[in-house]
Amino acid sequence: MSVLVKIATVVLLFFLFTAPSSAEIKSFKIRSDNRPIILFEKFGFTHTGNITVAISAVSVNNTVSPLDRSRLGFFLLREESLIQAVLELEQNPNFCIIDSKFIHLLFTFRDLPSLPQPSFHKSYPVTYSGEYSLFFINCHLNSLVTMDVRTELFNTDDGDTKDYLTSGLTHLPYLYFTFSLIYLCFLGFWICVCFKNKRSVHHVHLLMSLLLTMKALSLFCAAEDNHHVKVTGYHHNGWNVLYYLFQFINGVFLYTVIVLIGAGWSYIKPILQRKEKKVLMLVISLQVLANLATVVIRENGPYIEDWVTWNLMFLLIDIICCCAIIFPIVWSIRSFSKTDRKAARFFRLFCVVVLGYLIFTRIGVFALKIIVSYKNQWVSSAAEEMGSLVFCLVMFYMFRPAEEDEYSVLEYEETPQMVKG
């Protein structure tokens, strides 16, 4: 194995292990691919797990050196064995990970029948619980591999029923359904508050109601889709599409509401300044790209060649959005610091709340995903949803419609930069 292949393998092993555990029955199409290592799935098995790998239409194009089919194959690697496998690669520049004692080799291309485009299908029991990753390894640098791959990973804890969700996410449907009910109750309470204070209700409060509606619907669709995956191994086309739709609308509404509240729209001033409109349009446009990246990442998984690029793109967009929504709040603080210090303190508090929410849901949740065991992956999802719920509770309380509140009595003087819209 050449030094170049070894370096690429080490980098990919470290980076791809940051991928979340996936599930379900998946099909992949590899076309003229020369990557040294490809991650197909990452799954948390119990002691009664099972993995099925089927490949067909296999062909290897190698014109530089004689092809050794035993240097190409599929293997499982436990997360606990990652460091040892990487150390083996570092110690020997010509080492092929397919010879490592820390992997569980499933089969190599030598096991395939001698046909022009052979196929292979076999199931393997997993008797030791743990988080495993399914890899394809190609120790021939100049070999172009073409094949169709179908994988099926599941647990059977009761000895009969298949569970296609990784062991740490098997309770995810119930978690999402519970939070959807909580948001529905929140919405009902918010509507009651708005009806009780009709005279103080502004347009932004109506958008806040729609935000709660979209959040509840997206969580409900996520619960139904994950339940369908858990039982059948496949995403439900209807619930899956609805989830992406409501999740996109929810993301747009969340950032829009934060920008509008931070700018003081409707409850302090009736129109936005030109710069605030630009921020709003930037955030909405970036949310479209962010949701596109989410769909590509979630639907394809880490096996695609551009998986790293899509993840970096999503991360960059998310950082820009998080920074952009802070600007209107800062502008309001600067404006009120000259005329009304009480209002300035109020918006400073809101800025702290927004920053706390962004830091927790981005950095805190990511750290939690790394720290918790694969058996408790649901904890990070619960923490993320709880953080979002607490943020909404605080934001809605601070800017609730009321007969007498801290912001309804604020006076705003229209500046020349304001544009009527």
Residue pairs with C-beta under 8 A, 6 or more apart in sequence:
1 9
1 93
1 94
1 95
1 96
1 139
2 93
2 94
2 141
3 93
4 141
5 36
5 139
5 141
6 89
6 90
6 93
6 94
6 95
8 35
8 36
8 37
9 36
9 37
9 89
9 97
9 137
10 86
10 89
10 90
12 35
12 36
12 37
12 39
13 37
13 82
13 85
13 86
14 82
14 86
15 308
16 39
16 133
16 302
17 42
17 79
17 82
17 133
19 39
19 42
19 301
19 302
19 307
20 42
20 369
20 377
21 42
21 43
21 44
21 131
21 166
21 168
21 169
21 374
21 377
22 41
22 42
22 43
22 166
22 301
23 43
23 153
23 164
23 165
23 166
23 169
23 229
23 230
23 233
24 164
24 229
24 233
24 234
24 235
25 150
25 151
25 152
25 164
25 233
25 234
26 40
26 41
26 150
26 151
26 301
27 148
27 149
27 150
28 40
28 148
28 149
28 150
28 151
28 303
29 148
29 149
30 38
30 136
30 145
30 146
30 147
30 148
30 149
30 303
31 146
32 61
32 144
32 145
32 146
33 138
33 144
33 145
33 146
33 305
34 138
34 141
34 142
34 143
34 144
34 145
35 138
35 305
36 137
36 138
36 139
36 141
37 97
37 135
37 136
37 137
37 138
38 135
38 136
38 138
38 303
39 133
39 134
39 135
39 302
39 303
40 134
40 135
40 136
40 149
40 151
40 301
40 302
40 303
41 133
41 134
41 151
41 153
41 301
42 131
42 132
42 133
42 134
42 166
42 302
43 49
43 51
43 131
43 132
43 133
43 134
43 153
43 166
44 130
44 131
44 132
44 166
44 167
44 168
44 169
44 374
44 375
44 377
45 51
45 126
45 128
45 129
45 130
45 131
45 132
45 153
45 155
45 167
46 129
46 155
46 157
46 167
47 126
47 127
47 128
47 129
48 127
48 155
48 156
48 157
48 159
49 125
49 126
49 127
49 129
49 153
49 154
49 155
49 156
50 123
50 124
50 125
50 126
50 152
50 153
50 154
50 155
50 156
51 76
51 106
51 123
51 124
51 126
51 132
51 134
51 151
51 152
51 153
52 121
52 122
52 123
52 124
52 150
52 151
52 152
52 153
53 74
53 106
53 107
53 120
53 121
53 122
53 124
53 134
53 149
53 150
53 151
54 119
54 120
54 121
54 122
54 149
54 150
54 151
55 112
55 119
55 120
55 121
55 147
55 148
55 149
55 150
56 117
56 119
56 120
56 147
56 148
57 117
57 119
57 146
57 147
57 148
58 109
58 112
58 117
58 118
58 119
58 120
58 145
58 146
58 147
59 116
59 117
59 145
59 146
59 147
60 67
60 69
60 72
60 109
60 140
60 143
60 144
60 145
60 146
61 143
61 144
61 145
61 146
62 140
62 142
62 143
62 144
63 142
64 142
65 140
65 142
67 140
67 143
68 140
69 108
69 109
69 110
69 112
70 98
70 108
70 109
70 110
71 96
71 98
71 108
71 137
71 138
71 139
71 140
72 98
72 108
72 109
72 136
72 137
72 138
72 139
72 140
72 143
72 145
73 98
73 105
73 106
73 107
73 108
73 109
73 110
73 111
73 136
73 137
74 105
74 106
74 107
74 134
74 135
74 136
74 137
75 97
75 98
75 103
75 104
75 105
75 106
75 134
75 135
75 137
76 103
76 104
76 106
76 126
76 132
76 133
76 134
76 135
77 85
77 102
77 103
77 104
77 132
77 133
77 135
78 102
78 104
78 130
78 131
78 132
79 130
79 131
79 132
79 133
79 374
80 130
81 102
81 103
84 100
84 102
85 97
85 100
85 102
85 103
88 95
88 97
88 100
88 102
89 95
89 97
96 137
96 139
97 103
97 137
97 139
98 105
98 108
98 137
98 139
104 132
106 122
106 124
107 120
107 122
111 120
112 118
112 119
112 120
113 119
113 120
126 132
129 167
130 374
131 166
131 168
131 374
134 151
134 153
136 145
136 149
138 145
152 233
153 164
154 162
154 163
154 164
154 233
155 162
155 163
155 167
155 170
156 162
156 163
157 163
162 233
163 170
163 230
164 229
164 230
164 231
164 232
164 233
165 172
165 226
165 229
165 230
166 374
166 377
167 374
167 375
168 373
168 374
168 375
168 376
168 377
168 378
169 226
169 377
169 378
169 381
170 230
170 378
171 378
172 223
172 226
172 378
172 381
173 223
173 224
173 226
173 227
173 230
174 223
175 223
175 378
175 381
175 382
175 385
176 219
176 220
176 222
176 223
176 226
176 385
177 219
177 220
177 223
179 219
179 385
179 389
180 216
180 217
180 219
180 220
180 223
182 389
183 212
183 215
183 216
183 219
183 389
184 216
186 212
186 389
186 392
186 393
186 396
187 209
187 212
187 213
187 216
190 208
190 209
190 212
190 396
191 209
193 400
193 401
194 201
194 205
194 209
194 401
197 400
197 401
197 402
197 403
199 403
200 401
200 402
200 403
200 405
200 408
201 401
202 266
202 267
202 401
203 265
203 266
204 257
204 260
204 261
204 265
204 266
204 267
204 399
205 267
205 399
205 401
207 253
207 256
207 257
207 260
208 257
208 396
208 399
210 253
211 250
211 253
211 254
211 257
211 392
212 392
214 246
214 249
214 250
214 253
215 250
215 254
215 388
215 392
217 242
217 246
217 250
218 243
218 246
218 247
218 249
218 250
219 385
221 239
221 242
221 243
221 246
222 243
222 247
224 236
224 239
225 235
225 236
225 239
225 240
225 243
228 234
228 235
228 236
228 239
229 235
229 236
244 291
244 294
244 295
247 291
247 294
248 287
248 288
248 291
251 287
251 290
251 291
252 284
252 287
255 283
255 284
255 287
255 321
255 325
256 280
256 283
256 284
257 395
258 325
258 354
258 395
259 276
259 279
259 280
259 283
259 324
259 325
259 328
260 266
260 272
260 280
261 350
261 395
261 399
262 325
262 326
262 328
262 329
262 331
262 332
262 347
262 350
262 351
262 354
263 269
263 272
263 273
263 276
263 328
263 331
263 332
264 332
264 407
264 410
264 412
265 271
265 272
265 276
267 399
267 407
267 408
268 407
268 410
268 412
269 412
269 414
269 418
271 414
271 418
271 419
271 420
271 421
272 280
272 418
272 419
272 421
273 331
273 415
273 417
273 418
273 419
274 417
274 418
274 419
275 327
275 331
275 417
276 328
276 331
277 419
277 421
279 324
279 325
279 327
279 328
282 320
282 324
283 321
283 324
283 325
286 317
286 320
286 321
286 324
287 321
289 313
289 317
290 314
290 317
290 318
290 321
293 310
293 311
293 313
293 314
293 317
294 314
296 304
296 310
297 307
297 310
297 311
297 314
300 307
301 307
304 310
318 362
322 358
322 362
325 354
326 351
326 354
326 355
329 347
329 350
329 351
329 354
330 351
332 347
333 344
333 347
333 348
333 351
336 343
336 344
336 347
336 410
337 344
339 411
339 413
340 410
340 411
342 406
343 406
343 407
343 410
346 398
346 406
346 407
349 398
350 395
350 398
353 391
353 394
353 395
353 398
354 391
356 391
357 387
357 388
357 391
360 387
361 384
361 387
361 388
364 383
364 387
365 380
365 383
365 384
365 387
368 379
368 380
368 383
369 377
369 380
372 379
372 380
399 407
402 408
